[in-house]
């Protein structure tokens, strides 16, 4: 549990701590990494760490919020750069596929964290759930621009395709996993467009 309010003012030391934690938590897991290692690799004092993050949980929450911000920024760019109903979803799928094939890929940061924090009321778990809900809501909104009636189940289908690809991407050939994922999204969007055309006729 968090033990106080972290210092969230702009700080080079805070940024370094967060960047260090983001790199190590993602590549090695959360529970296995102690605060002492993060302090050492970020080259800050223990007092500096606790001034910005009163507990390890505060740092973990900041890490997840940083990953969420990166994903949200990518989604916002995809939506802003594509005006048709289908193109933003294809752009998002493409971004996910690119991530799967990137060096050091180790799956979804949120699914990885969920495996380490099963207690539903823990603040870390709640942060994960909030991110997942944002992801689903965003997809539902985009799918509704293609076909309102099937938007919610189509969005859930997209999430499941993405989750499967993120899990498989660090176990099997990332290129083949990405290809299969993108083919699944293409089929999902084609079906939505067909449903919309049938409803309109």
Order of alpha helices (4+ residues) and beta strands (2+ residues): alpha-alpha-alpha-alpha-alpha-alpha-alpha-alpha-alpha
